[in-house]
Amino acid sequence: MPEVLRLLREWHCEVDLLLPDERPVDLASLRPAHDVYVLKSGTEAALSVAGALDTGGALMVNPYPVTALCRDKLMTTRVLQQAGVPVPETWMTTRSTELAGLLEDGPLVLKPVRGSQGRGVTVVHHPDELGRAPQDGLLLAQRWHRPDGPDRKMYCIGGEVYGVQRDFPATTFDAKVGRPLQVDSELRALVLRCGRALGLDLFGVDVIEHGGVRYVVDLSSFPGFKGVPNAAQRLAEYLYHAGRQAVVA
């Protein structure tokens, strides 16, 4: 993002930073004062400020309602299911111990409904392992399928789809950047279907393949775009045009 900001300023855009996690925000002053707002952070503070700006009619990338929905894995998964996107079998629960019976048909991956960056994600094979999973709050449980190869990190910027192969877990910067992935027509169509379902054209999805079937296992409304060629340039151009359209409108 620092490089994105540099490019926008180089193109004569005025850019201000709003960091609600670092300093107090005067609620009375939260009224739209810019052509476009970029909702990059997914923290509760950032989402709340974005929501307050949205009530005043602020133009936002990505729109606040969609970003808030995408922070809820349960809601996101349901929207994708309804759009015909292939996702693993999925359940919700507030008690991981209640999932023991589902393990008879295979392992499960448990995720906090509002989790991000892989925090709190646990793969469970046997009932006696359920105690390792988070015990508080709402959980999403999905049938775990062993991937046939590396994870596929798919990114969409303004309708253009990019792919990165990444080994799991990725613990170094180079591992997170991964390796370029040739995007075939099936993968591209799958990613774009996710975008249409949620009303997004700037987002990322995680795709695994198991037994010849591709599953979408996660979605982010504004990922890091690591491994996308010239990512900063592409993002800056997307945001620049969003701002120009706002001025023209």
BELCORWO-V858191 format. One record per residue. N is the residue number from 0. SS is DSSP state (@ for helix, = for strand, . for the rest). PSI is psi in degrees with one decimal (999 if undefined). D_CENTER is the distance of its C-alpha to the mean C-alpha in whole Angstrom. Layout:
n: <N N>
ss: <SS SS>
psi: <PSI PSI>
d_center: <D_CENTER D_CENTER>
This chain:
n: <0 1 2 3 4 5 6 7 8 9 10 11 12 13 14 15 16 17 18 19 20 21 22 23 24 25 26 27 28 29 30 31 32 33 34 35 36 37 38 39 40 41 42 43 44 45 46 47 48 49 50 51 52 53 54 55 56 57 58 59 60 61 62 63 64 65 66 67 68 69 70 71 72 73 74 75 76 77 78 79 80 81 82 83 84 85 86 87 88 89 90 91 92 93 94 95 96 97 98 99 100 101 102 103 104 105 106 107 108 109 110 111 112 113 114 115 116 117 118 119 120 121 122 123 124 125 126 127 128 129 130 131 132 133 134 135 136 137 138 139 140 141 142 143 144 145 146 147 148 149 150 151 152 153 154 155 156 157 158 159 160 161 162 163 164 165 166 167 168 169 170 171 172 173 174 175 176 177 178 179 180 181 182 183 184 185 186 187 188 189 190 191 192 193 194 195 196 197 198 199 200 201 202 203 204 205 206 207 208 209 210 211 212 213 214 215 216 217 218 219 220 221 222 223 224 225 226 227 228 229 230 231 232 233 234 235 236 237 238 239 240 241 242 243 244 245 246 247 248>
ss: <. @ @ @ @ @ @ @ @ @ . . . . . . . . . . . . . . . . @ @ @ . . . . . . . = = . . . . . @ @ @ @ @ @ @ @ @ @ @ @ . . . . = = . . @ @ @ @ @ @ @ . . @ @ @ @ @ @ @ @ @ @ . . . . . . . = = = = . . @ @ @ @ @ @ @ @ @ @ . . = = = = = . . . . . . . . . = = = . . @ @ @ @ @ @ . . . . . . = = = = = . . . . . . . = = = = = = = . . = = = = = = = . . . . . . @ @ @ @ @ . = = = . . . @ @ @ @ @ @ @ @ @ @ @ @ @ @ . . . = = = = = = = = = . . = = = = = = = = . . . . . . . . . . @ @ @ @ @ @ @ @ @ @ @ @ @ @ @ @ @ @ .>
psi: <-35.6 -38.4 -36.4 -45.6 -40.3 -44.4 -42.4 -40.7 -34.5 -28.8 19.2 30.6 141.4 122.4 124.9 149.6 132.5 114.8 80.1 -17.5 -11.0 -18.7 154.7 150.3 126.1 109.7 -35.5 -23.1 -3.5 84.6 145.7 124.9 7.0 159.2 -40.2 143.6 142.8 114.2 88.8 -44.1 147.6 16.0 162.1 -39.0 -45.2 -41.5 -38.0 -44.0 -42.7 -39.3 -40.7 -40.5 -36.2 -36.8 -21.8 3.6 18.3 138.8 129.2 144.4 114.6 160.8 141.7 -49.2 -39.1 -41.7 -42.8 -40.4 -42.8 -19.8 -11.0 103.8 -31.2 -50.7 -42.8 -45.5 -40.0 -40.2 -42.7 -41.5 -46.3 -24.9 1.9 14.3 131.5 114.6 155.1 160.2 137.0 138.8 160.3 149.6 158.0 -2.1 107.1 -28.4 -19.8 -4.4 -0.2 -41.9 -31.2 -22.4 -12.7 -24.1 5.7 169.7 161.0 150.8 127.4 135.0 136.1 136.2 -34.2 26.1 166.5 160.9 28.6 3.1 131.8 3.7 129.0 131.1 128.1 127.3 -31.8 150.8 -34.1 -6.4 -7.6 -23.1 -18.0 -18.9 157.8 136.8 -13.9 145.9 175.8 133.4 147.6 129.1 128.0 148.0 127.3 128.2 127.0 121.6 140.7 74.0 -169.8 159.9 148.5 113.4 112.8 137.1 144.6 127.5 106.3 37.8 -11.4 131.9 134.7 150.6 145.0 133.7 134.6 129.4 148.7 134.3 147.8 110.5 -10.3 164.3 -43.9 -38.4 -35.6 -32.7 -36.8 -155.8 145.8 143.7 127.9 122.9 111.0 173.3 -34.0 -45.0 -43.7 -44.7 -37.3 -45.6 -45.7 -30.5 -39.1 -44.0 -43.0 -38.0 -34.0 -7.0 40.4 145.6 16.3 101.2 177.4 149.6 149.2 128.7 132.8 158.4 131.1 120.8 31.7 0.7 133.2 131.9 139.6 121.8 -7.1 157.2 140.4 135.1 -18.8 77.9 -173.8 -14.2 27.9 133.4 -11.2 127.3 130.8 43.4 -44.3 -43.4 -44.9 -42.1 -42.8 -42.7 -40.6 -46.2 -35.7 -45.5 -33.5 -41.0 -41.7 -41.0 -36.5 -39.1 -42.4 -40.1 999>
d_center: <16 20 21 19 21 24 24 23 26 28 28 30 27 27 24 24 22 21 20 20 20 23 25 27 26 29 27 30 29 26 27 25 27 25 24 20 18 15 12 11 11 9 13 15 17 15 14 18 19 17 18 22 21 20 23 25 24 22 20 16 13 11 13 14 14 11 9 11 10 7 8 10 9 13 13 10 12 15 14 13 16 18 17 19 16 17 15 17 20 18 20 19 22 23 25 24 28 28 26 29 30 27 27 31 29 26 24 21 18 17 14 14 13 11 11 8 9 11 14 16 15 18 20 23 26 29 30 31 28 26 28 25 22 21 24 23 20 19 17 16 18 17 20 19 20 22 20 22 22 19 15 14 11 10 10 11 13 15 16 16 15 15 15 15 17 16 18 17 17 17 19 20 19 20 19 15 16 18 20 19 19 21 19 21 22 20 17 17 18 15 12 14 15 11 11 15 14 11 13 11 12 10 6 5 7 9 12 15 19 22 25 24 22 18 15 12 11 7 4 1 4 6 6 9 10 13 16 15 19 20 16 18 20 18 15 19 20 18 18 22 22 20 22 25 25 24 28 29 28>
